[in-house]
Amino acid sequence: MTIIHDDLLDAARAELPGVVDLRRTLHRHPELGLELPRTQAAVLASLEGLPLEVRTGDSLTSVVADLDGGLPGPTVLLRGDMDALPMPEDTGLDFASQIDNTMHACGHDAHTAMLVGAARLLSERRDELAGRVRFMFQPGEEGSGGAALMMDEGVLDGVDGAFAIHVAPNVPAGIVGWKPGPTLASADEIEIVVTGRGGHASTPQWANDPVPVACELVLALQSMVTRTVDVFDPAVLTIAQVEAGTTHNVIPETARLLGTLRAVSERTRHAVWERIRRVAEGIAAAHGCTVEIDIVQGYPVTVNDPRFASFVAGVVEEHLGPGREFQMASPVMGAEDFSYVLQQVPGAMVFLGVCPPDNPEPFEAPACHSNRMILHEDVMADGIALHAAVATDFLARNGDLTPI
């Protein structure tokens, strides 16, 4: 069922120069967390003059813009996150970050710019829209839970469906990956502190060394996952930091482990929490040590509504062209705070391949969160068109996702 104009992708390509300029501006001046004043100002300036009802956040520098169509109907939300990562950039790009240890290494600059492009494109077609499009420009995706804060401020009020795009530098340019159901993992932070008794390194028998206990814990936790978690309902537990001691000849009193737990179902997530506690307490007790375990609950599993995800796949085939979409065989073990949105309204997040064409092996290209991550900017036209097509088709269906 073709609802949108045949010239949609051409119109998106016409928006591309301005979108690229905005993306590069954001890339040069990345900002972290929930306070992104320069980014917010750039978005507001880019939306100026469009027939939008714009408001900004109170607890964070968000932007919400509503476009009311010429006909009544449901409301569809399109989301773009805006924050960067606390890391250096080594791409060598002419528009590389000018801010020390801050980089748009996850494509949020492109997400924001594509959403602005979609707002411009849809504003030109306002009279044809049968409902409302809400543009959600969100700070604080990288660990700060900006989506939940925006929800507290009412971003989902009246929303009937939600859609987001995440760029994928390891997927061929212009290909859209999608998956029904669990699509990205939950993310929890695990901290374990083993306490023994300090002493001189030459007389360990007079101390109670927590370091070998911590080392044993690392190995035991890996075995626990492989022996107790269903491979078809997986979990990934990584201890990424081990801290102990101050010098070569002192046995420390404590050793600290810091890591992350990822899962794609709440059942497995909660089961592994309990097994971490059991393993850590048991091994520490066996060595006469004590242990403190802190599990900081992070983002939940990102679960795409199956009907909405299938609807988006059809939109891709209809408006970007045949052969442009593929159903992912498994979830991505990264995490997303768009998960909070999808807990409240039906919707989906998809992955848009942006691997540069001069890289013959996409899976060898620098990935998201790499200091050398780059993307093929021409593909942002596909992202603009996809945002617009999903919004227009959803409204034209009056939010009914029943297969046609």
Summary of the structure (lengths in Angstrom):
residues: 404
radius of gyration: 23.6
end to end distance: 7.3
largest distance: 81.7
contacts: 1440
relative contact order: 0.20
helix: 36%
strand: 27%
